[in-house]
Amino acid sequence: MTIRKMTPLSASLLLLTPGMALSNPDPAQFASTAFTQEPEIVDCTLEDGSEAKCYEFTAAYKPEALEIGPFCPTNLDETGGVWDWDGEAAGLYRLDRAFFEMLADQGYRFYDENGDVAISDPGSARGPMSIMPA
């Protein structure tokens, strides 16, 4: 083992030398179904031109078992996604009975007397449901 004495000048130079940025992602913290291949460590070049070791993740477009939707409930007893309402009482709302009733109080009614929510799906042959004003 070699021990070298460090002079104050060499210690100062060491402190002024740019260091390596350290980031240690843990692939175990991702859903395993999100990857199409096991994550691996590869050589990479950073924006500043320095060389480093990086994780390479190959992800699926949609992980298995990820359920998407429903975005809009079919009736007031169901719960859908979220909506960023920018009208009166603006905010981020869950699409549920309380939200649709708040809109109806403001003059925007999207459900009928049975509580069925008006849904228009441009990708289907079904047109929008006709709702009478509140």
Secondary structure by P-SEA (a helix, b strand, c coil): cbbbbbcaaaaaaaaacbbbbbbbbbccccccccccccbbbbbbcccccbbbbbbbbbcccccccccccccccccccbbbbbbbccccccccccccaaaaaaaaaacccccccccccbbbbccccccbbbbccc
